[in-house]
Amino acid sequence: MRVEEFDVLIVGAGLSGLRAGLELSKKWNVAVISKVYPVRSHSGAAQGGINAALGNLEEGKGDTPKSHAFDTVKGSDYLADQDVVMFMCEEAPKIVVEFESMGAPFSRLESGLIAQRPFGGAGFPRTCYAGDRTGHALLQTLNEQSVHNDVTFFDEFFLIDLFKVDGNITGLIALDIAEGEIVSFRAPYVILATGGFGRIFKYSTNAVINTGDGVGAAFRIGIPMQDVEFVQFHPTTLYGTNILMTEGARGEGGYLFNIDGKRFMEKTAPKAMELAPRDIVARAIETEVIGGRGFENAYVHLDLTHLGAERIKERLPGIRDISIYFAGVDPIETPIPVQAGQHYSMGGIGTKFDGDYGETDLTGLYTIGECSCLSVHGANRLGGNSLLETAVFGRYLGRKLIEKGLPTKKPSNDIKKAEEKAIDNVEILLKTWNENTGKKPVEIRNEMGEALNRNVGVYRTNNDLEKANNILPKLQKEFLNTQISTEDRRFNYGLIRTLELRSMLDIAEATAYASLWRKESRGAHFRTDYPTRHDEEYLVHSMIYRSKDGLEIKTKPVKLGIFEVKERKY
Ligand SMILES: Cc1cc2nc3c(=O)[nH]c(=O)nc-3n(C[C@H](O)[C@H](O)[C@H](O)COP(=O)(O)OP(=O)(O)OC[C@H]3O[C@@H](n4cnc5c(N)ncnc54)[C@H](O)[C@@H]3O)c2cc1C
């Protein structure tokens, strides 16, 4: 068996993994493991921008990190941990300037300063952007820096499971996708940066690779999932395809219209209008459609026609291309048909209440980026804060671990035993899948996606949530008997999809479970049977564990104390 040893293993080569790798590689022997080539990571799909209180526009002059933090906490419906948010917002200007100095091609103002645009829920225009391809620009920049700094990459290696010795992480096992070989990676520090898991839903803006493999691996080794009931539905995804139409389109001045030609946002957010936070705009769109005021009972219009051809071509070229190719609509002349769609996971791998940001309850195991729940987004993320989170906490964690130093290694015999056990378990699993006679993984995956889309959507009811809570455990059982050929493991994407489904089912089940448990409406979690926020009981993070009797929920306090908890109005 092939064994690799490093000081730190980072799983994920999106913005968070790359930024941590860059920092750590200055001192230590670091490996970045990724199931796709780094520049194909989903960070590259980010469109609208990254937030920082730079105050580069005249209207943004009064902006400060504290205003940024306030908007973020209010946007989160007060569930975000306020100290972590404050840290992120204070780091934001430094992170954007650092990206600039690494060569990231930000759009510019006439003055030469980095351009900024308004985004939902923000009191000032603070979203820095590179046209509508910001993620692509930032990912290429960090990748170039990583190559320049000789970070060791294991591209097309798939994390299967983690292993530990006495409450300490000691490594992971991965599948070399090309060779079909199972490889053991040992290290006293492991950072999970495996991105979002939107694909547990059937319809999503996420790439097919966003399947929550890191969340699943952490869960299987005993780390809880935190706040997974909070699923962000982006208000404007292209009707029928759910491809993202960036919030930047509304930031540039786009309007939303219903079939009566009304800007319906005036009903729910008379001040902020189209630039209210995403949870509010998504619900407003659903309300129009459910109320019969949508087009074809399915979508509303995102109208950019008044912005003019020049501005659309300069600031939103990707949106225009996508609309033309996928909907046959040129936004210069015709409004874009949009509907709300799954977009982002506010919850993720549970972190310690007190500890370093991103630290889990397993010593040496850390998490950053969208797979983690640190929690800076609480119950609803503001657009532009996720790219920020990835780089801020990637850099922070790199520096923090170097400051801590390398821990003493566990005895190699113990590591070997733990590693062999993990490999044996996987071998048994693959053999079982090969011999099984049950449903194909794709059938189970489709049913899981449908169950979530139908029952755990923008508006949630007790009945629907109970349905999801019946279907998902049943699918878990069926998965035990799923069949797939595992004999030839080279480039076996059937096998990869099945390994992904193993984690997705756990996350889907936990999402439905936590959504039924939270009997209130907060941020993106809206229960028609409990339509108001209930701070006395639910101003807490949910932590889902698996016990031998099934799923179980514990709670963790929210870190408050900087901003007063209030009602949200926009
Ligand atoms: C369409 C779209 C547009 C967006 N636009 C914006 C925006 O404008 N502004 C903003 O702030 N946010 C935006 N977001 C959100 C933001 O892009 C993401 O949250 C963020 O980029 C996630 O970065 P990450 O480093 O956590 O993970 P990712 O970039 O998703 O990277 C995950 C990495 O993990 C690896 N990985 C996963 N599983 C395994 C495994 N089993 N084994 C090995 N490797 C694995 C993958 O290969 C990949 O390298 C957008 C999201 C979407 C979907």
PDBQT file of the ligand as one rigid body, heavy atoms in Angstrom, charges set to zero:
ROOT
HETATM    1  C1  LIG A 601     -22.602  29.842  -8.907  1.00  0.00    +0.000 C 
HETATM    2  C2  LIG A 601     -22.037  30.381  -7.636  1.00  0.00    +0.000 A 
HETATM    3  C3  LIG A 601     -21.638  31.706  -7.558  1.00  0.00    +0.000 A 
HETATM    4  C4  LIG A 601     -21.131  32.227  -6.370  1.00  0.00    +0.000 A 
HETATM    5  N1  LIG A 601     -20.745  33.551  -6.321  1.00  0.00    +0.000 NA
HETATM    6  C5  LIG A 601     -20.224  34.046  -5.167  1.00  0.00    +0.000 A 
HETATM    7  C6  LIG A 601     -19.799  35.410  -5.093  1.00  0.00    +0.000 A 
HETATM    8  O1  LIG A 601     -19.844  36.156  -6.056  1.00  0.00    +0.000 OA
HETATM    9  N2  LIG A 601     -19.312  35.854  -3.916  1.00  0.00    +0.000 N 
HETATM   10  C7  LIG A 601     -19.196  35.050  -2.802  1.00  0.00    +0.000 A 
HETATM   11  O2  LIG A 601     -18.742  35.523  -1.768  1.00  0.00    +0.000 OA
HETATM   12  N3  LIG A 601     -19.583  33.759  -2.869  1.00  0.00    +0.000 NA
HETATM   13  C8  LIG A 601     -20.082  33.230  -4.009  1.00  0.00    +0.000 A 
HETATM   14  N4  LIG A 601     -20.473  31.918  -4.064  1.00  0.00    +0.000 N 
HETATM   15  C9  LIG A 601     -20.107  31.021  -2.964  1.00  0.00    +0.000 C 
HETATM   16  C10 LIG A 601     -18.589  30.717  -3.014  1.00  0.00    +0.000 C 
HETATM   17  O3  LIG A 601     -18.163  30.666  -4.349  1.00  0.00    +0.000 OA
HETATM   18  C11 LIG A 601     -18.229  29.401  -2.351  1.00  0.00    +0.000 C 
HETATM   19  O4  LIG A 601     -18.845  29.294  -1.105  1.00  0.00    +0.000 OA
HETATM   20  C12 LIG A 601     -16.721  29.292  -2.132  1.00  0.00    +0.000 C 
HETATM   21  O5  LIG A 601     -16.023  29.589  -3.316  1.00  0.00    +0.000 OA
HETATM   22  C13 LIG A 601     -16.350  27.920  -1.627  1.00  0.00    +0.000 C 
HETATM   23  O6  LIG A 601     -14.970  27.805  -1.577  1.00  0.00    +0.000 OA
HETATM   24  P1  LIG A 601     -14.309  26.584  -0.846  1.00  0.00    +0.000 P 
HETATM   25  O7  LIG A 601     -12.833  26.785  -0.879  1.00  0.00    +0.000 OA
HETATM   26  O8  LIG A 601     -14.930  26.363   0.459  1.00  0.00    +0.000 OA
HETATM   27  O9  LIG A 601     -14.709  25.309  -1.729  1.00  0.00    +0.000 OA
HETATM   28  P2  LIG A 601     -14.651  24.987  -3.287  1.00  0.00    +0.000 P 
HETATM   29  O10 LIG A 601     -14.124  26.083  -4.110  1.00  0.00    +0.000 OA
HETATM   30  O11 LIG A 601     -15.982  24.438  -3.635  1.00  0.00    +0.000 OA
HETATM   31  O12 LIG A 601     -13.570  23.835  -3.349  1.00  0.00    +0.000 OA
HETATM   32  C14 LIG A 601     -13.799  22.570  -2.794  1.00  0.00    +0.000 C 
HETATM   33  C15 LIG A 601     -12.570  21.724  -3.042  1.00  0.00    +0.000 C 
HETATM   34  O13 LIG A 601     -12.699  20.499  -2.343  1.00  0.00    +0.000 OA
HETATM   35  C16 LIG A 601     -12.303  19.434  -3.177  1.00  0.00    +0.000 C 
HETATM   36  N5  LIG A 601     -12.991  18.226  -2.728  1.00  0.00    +0.000 N 
HETATM   37  C17 LIG A 601     -14.308  18.063  -2.426  1.00  0.00    +0.000 A 
HETATM   38  N6  LIG A 601     -14.541  16.788  -2.076  1.00  0.00    +0.000 NA
HETATM   39  C18 LIG A 601     -13.358  16.132  -2.138  1.00  0.00    +0.000 A 
HETATM   40  C19 LIG A 601     -12.945  14.799  -1.909  1.00  0.00    +0.000 A 
HETATM   41  N7  LIG A 601     -13.796  13.824  -1.561  1.00  0.00    +0.000 N 
HETATM   42  N8  LIG A 601     -11.642  14.487  -2.084  1.00  0.00    +0.000 NA
HETATM   43  C20 LIG A 601     -10.746  15.415  -2.488  1.00  0.00    +0.000 A 
HETATM   44  N9  LIG A 601     -11.088  16.701  -2.728  1.00  0.00    +0.000 NA
HETATM   45  C21 LIG A 601     -12.369  17.046  -2.554  1.00  0.00    +0.000 A 
HETATM   46  C22 LIG A 601     -12.715  19.875  -4.573  1.00  0.00    +0.000 C 
HETATM   47  O14 LIG A 601     -11.971  19.187  -5.535  1.00  0.00    +0.000 OA
HETATM   48  C23 LIG A 601     -12.356  21.366  -4.503  1.00  0.00    +0.000 C 
HETATM   49  O15 LIG A 601     -10.994  21.536  -4.796  1.00  0.00    +0.000 OA
HETATM   50  C24 LIG A 601     -21.017  31.395  -5.236  1.00  0.00    +0.000 A 
HETATM   51  C25 LIG A 601     -21.429  30.066  -5.300  1.00  0.00    +0.000 A 
HETATM   52  C26 LIG A 601     -21.958  29.564  -6.484  1.00  0.00    +0.000 A 
HETATM   53  C27 LIG A 601     -22.461  28.166  -6.502  1.00  0.00    +0.000 C 
ENDROOT
TORSDOF 0
